[in-house]
Amino acid sequence: MNLVGACTLTLRKDYFSSLLRAITGQQLSVQVARTIWSRITRLCADIEPQAILSLADEDLRGVGISKRKVLYMKPAEPYPPGQVRAFISLSDIRWLYPFTQNMVHSRCTCS
């Protein structure tokens, strides 16, 4: 800390939104991911599981989400009620790349 100063990382408490944002950005440049995420938030101001599940796949595809990522965002089984807190274990989500698992974990938890 003497070398770099205090940590200024802002922890996000909206775990579901953080997970979807991470999915959106996988394998994309920061700028492209930011653009697509802003389109998603215009399409669905309330980034909650039920709101995402109620969107048509074509609407998500229309803002730049790939077919595969739509499947990741809208699983066959509904999300548990309320905020998604633990994601069971991020390592159990096979399609979530290890880098993304670490990023979501570091942005949403404080040890």
C-alpha positions, 0 to 999 in steps of 0.5 A, a space after each residue: 500500500 505504501 507503493 500504490 496507495 489505498 485500494 480504490 476498488 468500488 465493490 458492487 452489491 448488485 451481484 446479478 447485474 455484475 454477473 451479467 455485465 461480466 458475461 457481456 464483456 467476455 472476449 470483447 474489448 472494453 469499449 465494445 463491452 461498455 457499448 453493449 452494456 449501455 444498450 442492455 441498460 437502456 433496453 432493461 433499466 431494472 437488471 433483475 432476473 425476472 426482467 432479463 428472463 422476460 426479454 425476448 431473445 431477439 431483443 438481447 440479440 438486437 443490442 449485440 449479445 451473441 446467441 450463446 451469451 443469451 443462453 448464459 443470461 437466460 438459463 432454462 431454470 429460473 434464477 432463485 428469487 431475490 438477488 443472486 448472491 453466491 451463484 452456487 460456486 462460480 467455478 461450477 458455472 462451466 461457461 464462465 471463464 476463470 478470469 471472469 469468475 475472479 473478476 466477478 468475485 473480486 468486484 462483489 466480495 470483500 474478504 
